[in-house]
C-alpha cells in the first residue's frame, strides 16, 4: 500500500503518508502493550495516540468510499454475533475505482508533531523484524561509530 521510507529522521516531527501510518498502527499498538522504561513508554504512548488521530481520518474516508461504491448486505451470523448490523461491500465492477481512490488516500502526506522513536532506547526489548519494518519512519536505529566503546 505504501512506499517504504526507512531513513534517519531530521528534526522533531515525522513527515510521512497516511498509508505508512495505517500500516504502522498495529505494530505500534503491539509495542504499546510491552513493559517499557518510563521515558520510552511515554514516547510510544504519545506516538500511538497521534497516529490514531491521523488514521481515524483514513478509516472514515475508507468507510465512505465503501458505502459510495458498494451495496448494503445482510450480515453473516458471525458478523451479527459481533453486533454488526450494517455491512457494505464494494461492488465488483467498482473494485478498480475503489483501489485507485484508496491508493490516493494512502498517498496523502501528513506530519506528526512528535519525534520518531529511537530503537536504541528500547534496551533488551524484543521486537519482531516485521514490526520494525512496519514502523518505518516512526522509528529509527542509530548506529554507533566504529570506534565507540562497546557496552
Secondary structure, DSSP 4 states (H G I P E B T S, - for coil): ----------SSSEEEEHHHHHHHHHHHHHHHTS---HHHHHHHHHHHHHHHHHHHHHHHHHHHHHHHHEEEEPPPHHHHHTT---EEEE-GGGHHHHHHHHHHHHT-EEEESSPPEEGGGGTT----HHHHHHHGGGEE--PPPTTSPP-
